[in-house]
Amino acid sequence: MRLLLTSDTHVPKRARQLPPLLLAEIERADVVFHAGDWVDSATLDLFEASAQRLVGVFGNNDGPELRTRLAEVARVECGGVRFGVVHETGASQGRERRCAERFPGVDVLVFGHSHIPWDTTTPGGLRLLNPGSPTDRRRQPYCTYMTAEVSDARLRDVQLHRLPPRS
């Protein structure tokens, strides 16, 4: 099972459109995770129309229309792996402890907000993944997203992808 992890698309505020490489990944993925800050409903509509399965939540920049269509937290099982999705997890210091306490029974937590890629595992085994942003690199050298595979009830081959600079 092929997964796409993204967050903080911020269209049309940070970019006029989504990067073509991300759009291609949406169509290739069996499951697409989006950890919030869509900003406009048209982006959500595009993901819903293109993704085989979409798991998304709202972020702090998402208004009332998106908040009526999306949850603050999502929990799903994919191929025997239990996922949680949320936009904000707070400061990086203490993140592993806070997330392990807040999301018991989850194997992988996908989150966003900071636009900073993150990949750690808590002492209890919870994998924390932030794919960064495909449209707003902020202080990062590249805009990014992640892909991964689920097979034999395990998360495998997590990869951070760098997008080329916009022209």
C-alpha positions, 0 to 999 in steps of 0.5 A: 500500500503506497502512502502520500503524506502532506500538510500545509498546502496553503493554496492560494496564499503561499502558492497559486497551485500545487506542485505537479509532482505532488499532484502526480503522487496523489494519483499514485497513492492508495492513501493520502494523508493531509495534516491541515492548513488547506486554506481553501475548499478548492484544494480539498475538493481537488484532493477528494477528486484525485485521491483513492482514499483521503484522510485529512484534518483541519489546521489553524489557518482553515476557516469555518467551511473547511472545519465543517468538512474535516475533523481536528483529529483523524484515526484510521487503520491502513493495512494493519497500521494504526494512524493518527492525523492532527495539525498541531503538536506543540513545541518540538521540545517534549513532543514525543512524550506529549504525543505518546500521551495524547495518542495511545493506541496509534502506531504512526502520527502524521502532523504538520503546522511547523513546515519543518520535516520531522521523523522520530520514534518515541520510546514506546514505539510511536512514529512521528512524521511531519512531511513539511510543506509542498508550497511554503518552505519557510526557513527550510531549504526545500518544499517537501512531502513524504511517501511511505509503504505499508506491507505486512502490517508495518510502515516501511520505506518512509521517504522525504521528497524535496520539490524543485524551486518554483519558477 
